[in-house]
Amino acid sequence: MTTQKYPRYKPSNITWLGDVPENWEVKKLKYVAEINPTKSNFPQQKNSDFEVVFLPMERVSESGKYQQDIRKRTNELSSGFTYFEKGDLIVAKITPCFENGKGALLDQLETNFGFGSTEFHVLRARKQVSKEFLSYIIRAENFMSYGEASMTGSAGQKRVPSGFIEHFSIALPPLPEQTSIAHYLDTKTAQIDRLIAAKQQLLALLREERAALINRAVTQGLDPNEKMKDSGVAWLGEVPEGWEVKKLKYVATKVGSGITPTGGASVYLEEGIPLLRSQNVYDDGLRLDDVAFISEEIDEQMSISRIQEGDVLLNITGASIGRCFYVPENFGRGNVNQHVCIIRPDHHLIQTQFLHAVLISDYGQTLINTCQNGANREGLNFQQIKNFDLPLPTLSEQIEIIKSLDNLNIHIDSTAQKITAEIALLQEYRTALISEAVTGKIKITES
């Protein structure tokens, strides 16, 4: 198939839609699809209980894929959930899922009908409307941007109202053209998605390469010909002959965490002294876009958990357990809550960046993971952290390893940024192509 312009256009009288092909109609979505239709196929008789597909939001992707591994009984779902049938379209109604494009055409639904989270709108194509064409309408740029602008509700709980979908105007070609456009977009978006997947695989390989090189550097050093010796630690294996193995408590002057201020989030301020929480600590840096702030008075009450330049911060609870980074130069005053552990290196024995590298390495993460069992599965305690066995080269060799890892990170980050930019361009092209095709800015013809 090839693309070209239509020979004649006409005004749509819709600002964002502009001119449309002369033989296309401009219609509101409610005349093209049933919006949130009733349970037409749902058995109304009593004692009718069987399993159907259930789709929570996390089982639906931005690419239109959906996982059908969850089954629930109809008696559990008959009220309070979103009903849909095979061939329906679902689109997320909440932020940020709507903006991310979560939605799917349920043409491969494994049961005749099913249920999902209440955060979905359902569209069912009417006669003379291709459900495949309609699926691209709801992935088009204007539908997404205008839907986002129509959201109502408080921050974090915003929703796209059904009224927006009902009154959203589209350009509708005759059914054969709808089918041709959908087929063309199926082919082109699949090609683009394969390119994106290949580039995402490259990013994954870069992450694996970085992890492998970090692990080798902090456990075996930089010289592949150096003589090795048994470390005496099962997960560590051999280390260079001139290295020591020391408990973390012997190379740190402090191991401790903060507390949550009395009143919790209610005492957080728009500005003041940063209070770092686990969501601010990542292996590649501190992310401060949503940092909380506390007052001078509360900081005084939490003086024991003040951070210093060069401290290593380790998340010790929750899903982010094991993530860590260090306090950079000129960070200024700051504090942490109880979910973040402060490890203050003795700089006569260990460099901050070297300790950070050990903790994020495969070896360091193994130490952390092995502590998460039984009663301690949800978190690390200070005694466990203090007893971590650390491979310890001389200070001069630590500095050489840090320099080598810095150069590695510069190279990998540069490559990753280029690949990420290429992925973004492909995603933008896919969105633009869909929008141009479903609004008639390009004509799909058999080649």
Buried (B, 14 or more C-beta within 10 A) or exposed (E): EEBEEBEEBEEBEBEEBBBBBEEBBBBBBBEBBBBBBEBEEBEEEEEEEEEBBBBBBEBBBBBBEBEBEBEBEBEBBBEEBBBBBBBBBBBBBBBEBBBEBBBBBBEEBEBEBBBBBEBBBBBBBEEEBBBBBBBBBBBBBBBBEBBBEBBEEEEEEBBBBBEBBBEBBBBBBEEEBBBBBBBBBEEBBEEBBEBBEEBEEBBEEBEEEBBEBBBBBBBBBBEEEBEEEEBEBEBBBEBBEEBBBBEBBEBBEBBBBBEBBEEEEEBBEEEBBBBBBBBBBBBEEBEEEEBBBBBEEBBEBBEEBBBEEBBBBBBBBEEBBBBBBBBEEEBEEBBBBBBBBBBBBEEEBBBBBBBBBBBBBBBBBBBBEEBBEEEEEEBBEBEBBBEBBBBBBEBEBBBBBBEBBEEBBEEBEEBBEEBEEBBEEBBEEBBEBBBBBBBBBBBBEEE
